[in-house]
């Protein structure tokens, strides 16, 4: 049910921002707890401790069973930096409080401007994800591209989650760059095409049963 490649790392100058998308989704889930069937919905999706299960766990978990699907999230370049006033997640250290000094250092290390996606960009991203999933034979359950982040729920049997998210980001990057070039690169100076569209890596949640998949789809489609 649809409801809505592996390239070079992007955003190298703010590599430590790769976990900030976890903070984005963590806080979004907190705000939408009532919408997602209250505490029972969280327990279905994340187990006994939703904040730990989602906010601090990156990549594939240690569970031995095979997941039915992945909930993938990644942010656009420079929109959720370490030290952000909304809070952030430091890799291997968990959720961190806002820190203006950390945020200033991260912003100063950026190699290009912050990226916010317009309507055309968002449509391009969603179309690209649909097309790539169809090409690979993956079952796309839901996709929702916002101005500063992307959510995807997808089943890709026997394909590691890191490979799935890397391919989707890389293909989206290629299509966004191609569209930008064909339109005269209107979002930036003609002589300076955008180099960085995304922060590195992203957040992966493993969904092990139909109830978890259903809650994730509901969040991606209706909770944005």
WONORNOR-V124563 format. One record per pair of residues at least 6 apart in sequence whose C-alpha atoms are under 6 Angstrom apart, sorted by the first residue. I is the first residue (numbers start at 0). J is the second residue. Records with the same first field share a line. If there is no record, write none. Layout:
# WONORNOR-V124563
I=J + J
This chain:
# WONORNOR-V124563
0=140
1=139 + 140 + 141
2=141
3=141 + 142 + 143
4=166 + 167 + 169 + 170
5=165 + 166 + 169
6=169
9=195 + 199
10=195 + 198 + 199
12=108 + 109
16=80 + 81
17=198 + 199 + 200 + 201
18=88 + 90
19=79 + 87 + 88
20=73 + 74
21=54 + 202
22=87 + 88
25=54
43=211
44=211
45=52
55=93
57=202
58=203
66=205 + 206 + 207
67=206 + 207
68=153 + 154 + 206
69=152 + 153 + 204 + 205 + 206
70=151 + 152 + 203 + 204
71=150 + 151 + 202 + 203
72=149 + 150 + 201 + 202
73=148 + 149 + 201
74=147 + 148 + 197 + 198
75=114 + 147 + 148 + 196 + 197 + 198
76=113 + 114 + 196 + 197 + 198
77=113
81=87 + 102
82=97 + 98 + 99 + 101 + 102
83=97 + 102
84=97
86=95 + 96 + 97
87=94 + 95
88=94 + 95
115=146 + 147
116=146
121=144
124=171
127=171
137=154 + 155
138=153 + 154
139=153
140=152 + 153
141=151 + 152 + 216
142=150 + 151
143=149 + 150
206=212
